[in-house]
């Protein structure tokens, strides 16, 4: 498996699609360079290195939102032709004709994709933080470092879901174009249609909002339905990690502005935030494990001819 892992890792960094991977790292550098430093410092939150991932001052879109929406493209790009390209070129049967186990081929390809995603996420984060340190002139605090590590782990898990989805499509579909289109279609459906469906279901269950209890019930239904989308899980969990003050379970429309004043405006500790997002992490890992199990069983049982 080691030889397959290093071969796939070299392929990921040697193909033209590496331009997409390099572009994501470059965007992290651009975002950290062009954000409005004075507005970030003047926000008064005290979490400058978290604000560079969530602020939109000086940039058209926050780095967190960009990763949430366009990050799946990187995972899909690395896995949509992982197996069917080998099958089409006739190299898969040649590899398995050697003393190489099938699970070594599958595990080597997935681990190489995971290593590539980890390198991309870490490189992007380190680049953004390094430029921010040069601009701000102060190091990140311990709380910020713990939160950024949790954000990096969640990002890798989120992108791993799309990598596993693309590999599953690559195993079930023999055409690389078909697997890419199916993966992109699922990404669009999970990003847009599930969120729209969540709002429709909430409106059906709670058609009229009269009291605070109705608003809370409507919000809970919408949240639970939208959590079927990996993007919603990622956005909600990373929002709690990257925003220690605003990232809470209460919603602004449940209470009036007078009642919200002075309520829960002290920052939540990193440990408490990690406890809040722990269920999201488990669900993301479970989604990845389910896709890997389904594709692994199919790959191990299918007949491969020369």
HELIX and SHEET records of a PDB file:
HELIX    1   1 UNK A    2  UNK A   14  1                                  13    
HELIX    2   2 UNK A   18  UNK A   34  1                                  17    
HELIX    3   3 UNK A   37  UNK A   42  1                                   6    
HELIX    4   4 UNK A   48  UNK A   54  1                                   7    
HELIX    5   5 UNK A   63  UNK A   79  1                                  17    
HELIX    6   6 UNK A   84  UNK A   89  1                                   6    
HELIX    7   7 UNK A   91  UNK A   97  1                                   7    
HELIX    8   8 UNK A  102  UNK A  136  1                                  35    
HELIX    9   9 UNK A  142  UNK A  172  1                                  31    
HELIX   10  10 UNK A  176  UNK A  188  1                                  13    
HELIX   11  11 UNK A  189  UNK A  193  3                                   5    
HELIX   12  12 UNK A  194  UNK A  205  1                                  12    
HELIX   13  13 UNK A  212  UNK A  226  1                                  15    
HELIX   14  14 UNK A  230  UNK A  242  1                                  13    
HELIX   15  15 UNK A  252  UNK A  254  5                                   3    
HELIX   16  16 UNK A  257  UNK A  260  1                                   4    
HELIX   17  17 UNK A  270  UNK A  301  1                                  32    
END                                                                             
